[in-house]
């Protein structure tokens, strides 16, 4: 027999009381006057020795009763319990979720996060299961439940912590919402597939809970029953922070010629910052020493300032701005690559003049505006005007506006044979023979439509040119009226694909494959004699979509944020592409790799795939908002938060082994409940003792 609460055996000391009670002799308290004895001298009653006990049976019963009561409180049980998780036993499945986003790079936070994780793991008992995950923009497992289950009980927490210590905070953003939703899915999956007896789900979320954390997906989420989320914040106190951010175009295209005049930046100071005098200047890679003449700025706490970045000095090695004088330095460096302006030649073949004010050439010239990255050069050729050597090869795109000569159609054929794209607009029916020859058919009937005014009633949103207009707010083309258009039989052209139709059912836009190239044929012009297309808000974006579709405009941003995927396109045969990351790490990319993720700020370079390409990667601005989010923000979004400090529970619980044994013993004794039998026996003894005491008392009185 063993005892769950042996300290209650101290109650056996109470057995001394009956023994003393039986040794005490008292004089009779009541006296009865008797007349005939009042003249006699009083004689003391005869006393027995004090060491002699009387009523031994009653004394034994009283001692037995006290012993049984003491044993009942000591919770006796029989046999030896085993510390194992039996089927149906409620255990905990705890997922420890640790933040490794950029804001955890602040000094001291990562060590504090490890301490929190250790407390969360060491308080678990033997039957419990645990997993350790880290998160920033996504989650990844560090220590799984199977490793936890198979490891020795005494070493589980240590092994999990060793795996966690191999991780370090990175540079990505904090996505708490995404991590919480994913962690719940992981817990549910384990309970469904292999978690027999696991009924209690817990997530211990360890983070700095900075205000810039993304909480997307939490509102309205259906949290499983029994789930508890325990928040373990880590912080460095009320430190301030000033952040630095490029403003204007996120792609670095604020205006043409911006590289020469400098770029604008925004400096934002935290409301609790102690410093307001800051310096802004350029630095070299791996250095925080300002090069050249820095700019001193005054930014009071809680305010922001916009200014032009100082002139870049120190040569090509200087490629980042540095904000000096800040309390928190992890986000003070800002990288920059200035776009090089690209010249794009567009060949326009038309007998019109751009000065007409109503011609297609007039609107085309004004639609191709210069930007900070692209400078369009429109080369206009009229009638039989010959192309200069190299003009056809140098042109990136060709726009053919009917009527034009046969020589122009011949040039379009050469252009298409080179794999390029031609956009052609019909103004009449005279182009039928040339177009038939270009399309490789004997005849291609083209006729004027007699249906009157038309609108575009149907468009193929799956076509790459029209796909960006698929959203309802952009896809309304019904306000554009067409006075004239030409009818063409698309089925007569092999491989042709209509992508837009007038309300009479005639094709309005047709894609025609020719040799290696493609032709986009419009059956109506965009000038005012044919339609309102050039006057509508759709004309310029539609024209730029055609240029992007034809490969003239290639979207190659030079500014990215950490965590973004950079599109680099698939490699070509015989091409060796090299990917250079900050710090001089160079990787040769396989030909099938078309996208690369950037995980750290700095300057990246892609070489070996045509013209070398450089771009800058910076920290997400939200990560600089290090002030803590409102304490009840997660609860407001419906997260089942339970606030229980881990330190208190750890101190009370002691080691996991000891706690597990205590719980197992309690469970084993609870199933036997031997204390009830001891208490029942004590009551029976009490009844017998009462009856015997009463009977002995009655007999003594009769004898007297």
C-alpha positions in Angstrom: 0.0 0.0 0.0 1.2 3.5 -0.8 -0.1 6.9 0.1 -0.9 9.8 -2.1 -0.8 12.4 0.8 1.4 10.8 3.5 1.7 14.1 5.4 -1.8 13.5 6.7 -0.4 10.6 8.7 0.6 13.2 11.2 -3.0 13.0 12.3 -2.1 9.8 14.1 -0.6 12.0 16.8 -4.2 12.6 17.9 -4.3 9.1 19.3 -2.4 10.3 22.3 -5.5 12.2 23.5 -7.7 9.2 24.2 -4.9 7.6 26.1 -4.5 10.6 28.3 -8.2 10.9 28.7 -8.3 7.3 30.0 -5.5 8.1 32.6 -7.2 11.1 34.1 -9.2 10.5 37.4 -11.7 13.0 38.5 -13.4 13.4 41.8 -17.2 13.1 41.7 -18.6 16.5 41.1 -22.0 16.0 42.5 -22.6 15.6 46.3 -25.8 14.5 48.0 -26.4 15.6 51.7 -27.4 12.7 53.9 -28.6 13.6 57.5 -27.2 10.6 59.4 -23.8 11.0 57.9 -23.4 14.8 58.5 -21.7 14.2 61.8 -19.0 11.8 60.5 -15.6 12.8 59.4 -15.2 12.8 55.5 -13.1 10.0 54.2 -11.3 10.5 50.7 -12.4 8.2 48.0 -10.1 5.2 47.3 -7.9 6.0 44.2 -6.2 3.5 42.0 -2.8 3.9 40.5 -2.7 6.6 37.6 -0.7 4.3 35.4 -3.5 1.8 35.1 -5.8 2.1 32.1 -9.5 1.3 32.3 -12.0 0.5 29.6 -9.4 -0.9 27.3 -12.0 -2.0 24.7 -13.3 1.5 24.4 -9.8 2.9 24.3 -8.9 0.5 21.5 -11.9 1.4 19.4 -11.2 5.1 19.8 -7.6 4.7 18.7 -8.7 2.6 15.8 -11.2 5.2 14.7 -8.5 8.0 14.7 -6.1 5.8 12.8 -8.7 5.0 10.1 -9.5 8.7 9.7 -5.8 9.7 9.4 -5.3 6.9 6.8 -8.4 8.1 4.8 -7.0 11.6 4.5 -3.6 10.2 3.5 -5.3 8.8 0.3 -4.0 5.2 0.3 -3.7 3.1 -3.0 -2.6 -0.4 -3.8 -0.2 -1.3 -6.6 2.3 0.8 -8.7 1.0 3.3 -11.4 2.7 3.6 -14.8 3.3 6.9 -16.5 2.0 6.2 -19.9 -0.7 7.7 -22.1 -3.6 5.4 -22.3 -6.2 5.5 -25.0 -8.9 8.1 -24.3 -6.7 9.9 -21.8 -6.8 13.7 -22.3 -3.4 15.0 -23.3 -2.2 18.3 -24.7 -0.9 18.9 -28.2 1.1 22.1 -28.1 2.5 24.0 -31.1 5.2 26.5 -30.1 5.2 29.2 -32.8 8.2 31.5 -32.7 8.6 34.7 -34.7 11.7 35.0 -36.8 10.8 38.2 -38.7 13.1 41.2 -39.2 11.9 43.0 -36.1 13.3 40.2 -34.0 16.8 41.3 -35.1 16.7 43.9 -32.4 19.3 43.1 -29.7 18.1 40.8 -27.0 14.7 39.8 -28.6 15.8 36.5 -30.0 17.4 35.4 -26.7 14.1 36.3 -25.0 12.2 34.3 -27.5 14.3 31.3 -26.9 13.7 31.6 -23.1 10.0 31.7 -23.7 10.1 28.7 -25.9 12.1 26.8 -23.3 9.5 27.6 -20.7 6.7 26.4 -23.0 8.4 23.1 -23.7 9.7 22.2 -20.3 6.3 22.5 -18.6 4.8 19.8 -20.7 4.3 16.3 -19.1 5.2 12.9 -20.5 1.9 12.2 -22.3 1.8 15.6 -24.0 2.9 16.2 -27.6 4.7 19.2 -28.9 5.9 20.7 -32.2 8.1 23.7 -32.7 7.6 26.0 -35.7 9.0 29.4 -36.8 7.2 31.9 -38.9 7.7 35.2 -40.8 5.8 35.4 -44.0 5.4 31.6 -44.0 5.8 28.8 -41.5 8.3 26.0 -41.4 8.7 23.1 -38.9 11.7 23.0 -36.7 10.8 20.0 -34.5 8.0 17.6 -35.3 5.5 15.7 -33.1 7.0 12.3 -34.2 10.5 13.4 -33.0 9.0 14.5 -29.8 7.1 11.3 -29.2 10.1 9.0 -30.0 12.6 10.8 -27.9 13.3 10.1 -24.2 11.0 12.0 -22.0 13.8 13.8 -20.1 15.4 14.9 -23.4 12.5 16.0 -25.5 12.5 19.7 -24.6 16.3 19.9 -24.9 16.3 18.4 -28.3 13.5 20.7 -29.5 15.4 23.7 -28.1 18.6 22.6 -29.8 16.8 22.5 -33.1 15.2 25.9 -32.5 18.6 27.5 -31.6 19.8 26.7 -35.2 17.3 29.3 -36.4 17.9 33.0 -36.6 15.6 36.0 -37.3 15.6 36.9 -41.0 14.5 39.9 -42.9 10.9 39.0 -43.9 7.7 40.6 -42.6 5.6 39.4 -39.7 2.4 37.6 -40.8 0.8 36.5 -37.5 -2.6 35.9 -39.1 -1.3 33.5 -41.7 0.8 31.7 -39.1 -2.0 31.2 -36.6 -4.4 29.9 -39.2 -1.8 27.5 -40.5 -0.8 26.3 -37.1 -4.4 25.4 -36.3 -4.6 23.4 -39.4 -1.5 21.5 -38.3 -3.0 20.8 -34.9 -6.2 19.6 -36.4 -4.5 17.3 -38.9 -2.5 15.7 -36.1 -5.6 15.1 -34.0 -7.4 13.6 -36.9 -4.7 11.4 -38.3 -2.5 10.2 -35.4 -3.5 11.9 -32.2 -5.4 9.2 -30.4 -6.3 10.6 -26.9 -5.3 14.2 -27.8 -8.2 16.4 -26.8 -6.6 19.7 -25.9 -5.0 21.9 -28.5 -2.7 24.8 -27.6 -0.7 27.3 -29.6 2.0 29.2 -27.8 2.7 32.3 -29.9 6.1 33.9 -29.2 6.6 37.3 -30.9 7.3 41.0 -30.3 3.7 41.7 -31.5 4.8 44.8 -33.3 2.1 47.1 -34.8 3.3 46.3 -38.3 2.3 42.7 -38.0 -0.1 41.4 -40.7 -3.3 39.9 -39.1 -5.0 39.0 -42.4 -7.3 36.0 -42.2 -8.1 36.1 -38.5 -11.4 38.0 -38.7 -14.2 35.5 -39.1 -12.0 32.5 -38.9 -13.7 29.4 -37.5 -11.5 28.4 -34.5 -11.8 24.7 -33.4 -13.5 23.9 -30.1 -11.0 23.5 -27.2 -8.2 25.5 -28.8 -6.3 27.9 -26.6 -3.8 30.5 -27.9 -1.3 31.7 -25.3 0.6 34.9 -26.2 4.2 35.3 -25.0 5.4 38.8 -26.0 9.1 39.7 -26.0 10.2 43.3 -26.0 13.0 45.6 -25.2 10.9 48.2 -23.4 9.7 51.5 -24.9 12.5 52.1 -27.5 11.8 54.4 -30.3 12.6 53.9 -34.0 13.0 56.1 -37.1 12.4 54.5 -40.5 13.5 55.3 -44.0 11.5 54.8 -47.1 11.6 55.7 -50.8 8.5 57.5 -51.9 6.9 58.1 -55.3 7.0 55.2 -57.7 7.7 51.9 -56.0 9.5 50.8 -59.1 11.9 53.8 -58.8 10.3 55.7 -61.6 9.2 59.0 -60.0 9.9 61.1 -63.1 12.1 61.2 -66.2 15.5 62.3 -65.3 15.0 61.5 -61.6 18.4 59.9 -61.4 20.1 63.2 -62.0 18.1 65.3 -59.6 18.0 62.9 -56.7 15.2 60.8 -55.2 12.8 61.7 -52.5 12.7 59.8 -49.2 10.4 59.8 -46.2 11.9 59.7 -42.7 9.3 58.8 -40.0 10.1 59.0 -36.3 8.4 56.9 -33.7 6.2 58.6 -31.1 8.4 57.3 -28.3 11.8 58.2 -29.8 14.2 60.1 -27.7 16.1 61.6 -30.5 14.9 63.9 -33.2 18.1 65.1 -34.9 19.1 62.6 -37.5 21.6 62.5 -40.3 21.1 61.0 -43.8 23.9 60.0 -46.1 25.3 57.4 -48.4 27.3 54.3 -47.2 29.3 51.5 -48.8 28.2 47.8 -48.5 28.7 46.4 -45.1 29.5 49.8 -43.6 27.6 52.4 -41.6 30.2 55.2 -42.1 28.6 58.0 -44.0 30.4 59.0 -47.3 30.3 62.6 -48.5 28.2 65.3 -47.0 25.2 64.0 -45.0 22.0 65.9 -44.5 21.0 66.8 -41.0 17.2 66.7 -40.4 14.9 67.4 -37.5 12.1 65.0 -37.1 10.2 65.3 -33.8 8.8 62.1 -32.3 5.6 61.0 -34.0 6.2 63.1 -37.1 7.6 62.4 -40.6 9.6 64.5 -43.1 10.0 64.2 -46.8 13.2 65.3 -48.4 15.4 64.9 -51.4 18.2 62.4 -50.8 21.7 63.9 -50.7 23.8 63.8 -53.8 25.6 60.5 -54.2 29.3 60.7 -53.7 32.1 58.1 -53.4 31.8 56.2 -56.7 30.0 53.1 -57.7 30.5 51.3 -54.4 28.2 53.6 -52.6 24.7 52.2 -53.1 22.7 52.6 -50.0 21.4 55.4 -47.8 22.0 55.3 -44.0 19.9 57.0 -41.3 22.3 57.9 -38.5 21.3 58.8 -34.9 18.4 56.3 -34.6 17.8 54.2 -31.4 17.0 51.1 -33.4 19.3 50.4 -36.4 18.0 47.2 -38.0 16.0 49.1 -40.6 18.2 52.2 -41.2 19.7 51.1 -44.5 17.9 51.7 -47.8 19.2 50.3 -51.1 18.7 51.9 -54.4 19.2 51.0 -58.1 18.3 53.7 -60.6 16.7 52.6 -63.8 18.5 53.2 -67.0 16.2 54.8 -69.6 15.5 52.5 -72.5 14.9 53.7 -76.0 12.1 51.9 -77.9 11.7 52.3 -81.7 8.2 51.9 -83.0 7.8 51.9 -86.8 4.5 53.5 -88.0 3.5 52.9 -91.7 0.7 55.2 -92.9 0.0 57.7 -95.6 -1.5 60.0 -93.0 0.1 63.0 -91.4 0.4 63.4 -87.7 -0.6 67.1 -87.9 -4.1 66.3 -89.1 -5.6 66.2 -85.6 -8.0 63.5 -86.5 -5.7 60.8 -87.9 -4.7 57.6 -86.3 -1.1 58.7 -86.5 -2.0 61.8 -84.5 -3.4 59.8 -81.6 -0.7 57.2 -81.8 2.1 59.7 -81.4 0.4 61.3 -78.3 -0.3 58.0 -76.7 3.3 56.9 -76.7 4.5 59.2 -74.0 8.0 59.2 -72.4 8.3 57.7 -69.0 11.3 57.4 -66.6 12.1 54.0 -68.0 11.0 54.1 -71.6 11.6 56.7 -74.3 9.6 55.9 -77.4 10.9 56.9 -80.8 8.1 56.8 -83.4 9.5 56.3 -87.0 6.9 57.3 -89.5 7.1 56.0 -93.1 4.6 57.1 -95.8 3.5 55.4 -99.0 6.4 54.1 -101.0 9.0 55.8 -98.8 11.9 53.3 -98.4 13.1 52.1 -95.1 16.7 53.0 -94.2 19.1 50.1 -93.6 18.7 48.8 -90.1 15.4 50.6 -89.4 13.4 47.5 -89.8 15.8 45.5 -87.6 16.0 48.2 -84.9 12.2 48.6 -84.7 10.7 46.8 -81.6 7.1 47.1 -82.9 5.3 48.0 -86.1 1.9 49.8 -86.4 0.3 49.6 -89.9 -2.5 52.0 -90.5 -4.4 51.5 -93.7 -4.4 52.5 -96.5 -0.7 51.7 -97.2 1.2 50.6 -100.2 2.1 47.0 -101.1 5.7 47.9 -100.1 4.5 48.5 -96.6 2.7 45.2 -96.4 5.9 43.5 -97.7 7.9 45.2 -94.9 5.2 43.9 -92.4 5.8 40.4 -93.8 9.5 40.6 -93.1 8.9 42.0 -89.7 6.6 39.1 -88.8 9.1 36.6 -90.2 11.6 37.9 -87.7 9.2 36.8 -84.9 7.9 40.3 -84.1 4.4 41.7 -83.7 2.5 44.0 -86.0 -0.7 45.9 -85.1 -2.8 46.7 -88.2 -6.0 48.8 -88.4 -8.2 48.6 -91.5 -9.7 51.8 -92.9 -11.2 50.2 -96.0 -11.4 47.0 -98.1 -8.4 47.6 -100.3 -6.1 45.6 -98.1 -7.8 42.3 -98.8 -5.3 40.9 -101.4 -2.2 41.9 -99.3 -3.7 40.6 -96.1 -4.7 37.3 -97.8 -1.1 36.9 -99.2 0.3 37.6 -95.8 -2.0 35.2 -94.1 -1.2 32.5 -96.7 -4.7 32.1 -98.1 -6.0 32.5 -101.7 -8.8 34.9 -101.0 -9.9 36.9 -98.0 -13.1 38.8 -98.6 -13.3 42.1 -96.7 -16.4 44.3 -96.9 -17.8 47.4 -95.3 -20.4 46.8 -92.6 -23.8 48.2 -93.3 -25.2 47.7 -89.8 -24.6 51.3 -88.6 -23.2 52.3 -85.3 -21.8 49.5 -83.2 -20.4 48.8 -79.8 -18.1 46.1 -78.4 -20.5 43.7 -76.8 -18.3 40.7 -76.3 -14.6 40.3 -75.4 -12.4 37.3 -74.7 -11.0 38.0 -71.2 -8.7 35.0 -71.5 -6.6 36.6 -74.2 -3.4 38.1 -72.8 -4.1 41.6 -74.3 -7.6 41.8 -72.7 -7.0 39.9 -69.4 -6.0 43.0 -67.4 -9.4 44.5 -68.2 -11.4 41.5 -66.9 -12.4 43.2 -63.7 -15.9 44.7 -63.8 -14.6 48.3 -63.1 -12.2 48.2 -66.1 -14.1 45.9 -68.5 -16.9 48.2 -69.7 -16.2 48.9 -73.4 -19.9 49.5 -74.2 -19.5 53.3 -74.0 -17.1 53.4 -77.0 -19.1 53.8 -80.2 -17.9 52.7 -83.7 -19.3 54.4 -86.7 -17.7 52.2 -89.3 -16.0 48.8 -89.3 -15.1 46.1 -91.8 -16.4 42.5 -92.0 -13.9 39.7 -92.3 -14.3 36.0 -92.2 -12.0 34.8 -89.5 -12.6 31.1 -90.3 -10.9 31.6 -93.7 -7.5 32.4 -92.0 -5.7 29.4 -90.5 -5.0 29.8 -86.8 -6.8 33.1 -86.5 -8.5 33.9 -83.2 -11.1 36.6 -82.7 -10.8 38.3 -79.3 -13.5 41.0 -79.5 -16.9 41.2 -81.3 -19.3 44.0 -82.2 -22.9 43.7 -81.2 -23.8 42.7 -84.8 -21.5 39.7 -84.3 -18.7 40.9 -86.6 -15.1 40.4 -85.2 -13.5 43.6 -83.9 -10.0 42.3 -83.0 -8.4 39.3 -84.5 -5.0 37.7 -83.7 -3.4 36.1 -86.8 -0.2 34.0 -86.6 2.1 34.7 -89.4 5.4 32.8 -89.7 7.2 33.3 -86.3 5.3 36.5 -85.5 1.8 37.6 -84.7 -0.5 40.2 -86.1 -3.2 42.0 -84.2 -5.8 43.1 -86.7 -8.4 45.8 -85.9 -11.4 45.9 -88.2 -12.0 49.6 -87.4 -9.7 52.5 -87.0 -9.3 54.5 -83.7 -9.5 57.8 -85.4 -12.7 60.0 -85.2 -14.0 59.0 -88.7 -14.4 55.4 -87.6 -14.8 55.4 -83.8 -14.4 57.0 -80.4 -11.7 54.5 -79.4 -8.8 57.1 -79.4 -10.9 59.5 -77.2 -11.8 56.9 -74.6 -9.9 56.0 -71.5 -9.3 52.5 -72.8 -7.1 53.5 -75.8 -3.7 54.2 -74.0 -3.9 51.1 -71.7 -5.0 48.9 -74.6 -2.1 50.2 -76.7 0.4 49.5 -73.9 -1.0 46.1 -73.3 -0.4 45.3 -77.0 3.2 46.5 -76.6 3.7 44.3 -73.5 2.1 41.4 -75.3 4.5 41.8 -78.2 7.5 42.0 -75.9 8.3 45.6 -76.6 7.8 46.7 -73.0 9.3 44.2 -70.6 8.4 44.7 -66.9 11.7 44.6 -65.1 11.4 46.4 -61.8 14.5 47.5 -60.0 13.0 47.8 -56.6 11.7 44.8 -54.6 10.9 44.0 -51.0 12.3 41.1 -49.0 10.2 38.0 -49.7 9.3 38.9 -53.2 9.7 36.6 -56.2 11.7 38.1 -59.0 10.6 37.0 -62.5 13.7 36.2 -64.6 12.2 34.0 -67.3 13.4 30.6 -68.4 16.9 30.1 -69.6 17.9 29.6 -73.2 20.0 26.8 -74.6 23.7 27.4 -74.1 23.1 30.2 -71.8 24.8 30.4 -68.4 22.9 32.6 -66.0 24.5 33.8 -62.8 22.6 35.1 -59.8 24.6 37.3 -57.4 23.2 38.0 -54.0 24.4 40.5 -51.4 27.7 39.5 -49.8 29.1 38.1 -53.0 27.2 34.8 -53.0 26.9 33.7 -56.7 24.7 30.9 -58.0 24.5 29.4 -61.5 20.8 29.0 -62.3 19.4 26.0 -64.0 17.7 26.6 -67.3 14.2 25.7 -66.0 14.5 28.3 -63.1 12.3 31.2 -64.1 11.7 32.9 -60.7 14.0 33.6 -57.7 13.0 34.7 -54.2 14.9 37.4 -52.5 15.3 36.9 -48.7 17.6 39.7 -47.6 18.0 43.4 -48.4 20.8 44.5 -50.7 21.8 44.7 -54.3 21.2 41.7 -56.6 22.5 41.1 -60.1 21.5 38.7 -62.9 24.0 38.2 -65.6 24.4 35.9 -68.6 20.8 36.3 -69.8 21.2 39.2 -72.2 21.8 42.6 -70.7 22.9 42.4 -67.1 20.2 43.3 -64.7 20.6 44.9 -61.3 17.9 45.6 -58.7 17.6 46.6 -55.1 15.8 44.8 -52.3 14.7 46.6 -49.1 12.8 45.8 -45.9 9.0 46.0 -45.9 8.1 49.4 -44.4 5.5 47.8 -42.0 8.4 45.9 -40.3 9.7 49.2 -39.0 6.6 49.8 -36.9 8.0 48.3 -33.8 5.5 49.8 -31.3 3.4 47.0 -29.8 0.0 46.4 -31.2 -3.1 46.9 -28.8 -3.1 44.1 -26.2 -6.6 43.1 -27.1 -6.2 43.2 -30.9 -6.1 39.5 -31.4 -9.1 38.9 -29.1 -11.0 41.5 -31.0 -10.5 39.5 -34.1 -11.9 36.4 -32.4 -8.7 34.5 -31.6 -9.3 32.3 -28.5 -6.5 33.9 -26.4 -5.7 32.6 -22.9 -3.3 34.7 -20.9 -1.4 32.4 -18.5 2.3 33.3 -17.7 4.5 30.4 -18.3 6.9 31.3 -15.6 4.4 30.8 -12.8 3.3 27.5 -14.1 6.8 26.3 -14.5 7.8 27.2 -10.9 4.8 25.4 -9.5 5.1 22.3 -11.6 8.8 21.5 -11.2 10.4 19.1 -13.6 8.3 17.3 -16.2 9.1 13.9 -14.8 8.1 14.7 -11.3 4.9 16.3 -12.5 4.1 13.4 -14.7 4.5 10.9 -11.8 2.4 13.0 -9.5 -0.4 13.1 -12.1 -0.2 9.4 -12.7 -0.3 8.6 -9.0 -3.3 10.9 -8.5 -5.1 9.3 -11.4 -4.3 5.8 -10.1 -5.5 6.6 -6.6 -8.6 8.3 -8.1 -9.6 5.1 -9.8 -9.3 3.0 -6.6 -10.7 5.6 -4.1 -9.4 3.5 -1.1 -10.0 6.5 1.2 -13.7 5.9 1.1 -13.4 2.4 2.6 -11.2 3.7 5.4 -13.6 6.5 6.2 -16.5 4.0 6.2 -14.6 1.7 8.6 -14.0 4.7 10.9 -17.7 5.5 11.0 -18.5 1.9 11.8 -16.0 1.8 14.6 -17.5 5.1 15.9 -20.9 3.5 16.0 -19.7 0.5 17.9 -17.7 2.6 20.4 -20.8 4.7 21.1 -23.0 1.7 21.7 -20.4 0.1 24.0 -19.8 3.3 25.9 -23.5 3.7 26.5 -23.9 0.1 27.6 -20.9 0.3 30.0 -22.2 3.6 31.5 -25.7 2.1 32.1 -24.2 -1.0 33.8 -22.0 1.1 36.1 -25.0 3.2 37.2 -27.1 0.1 38.0 -24.2 -1.4 40.0 -23.9 1.9 42.0 
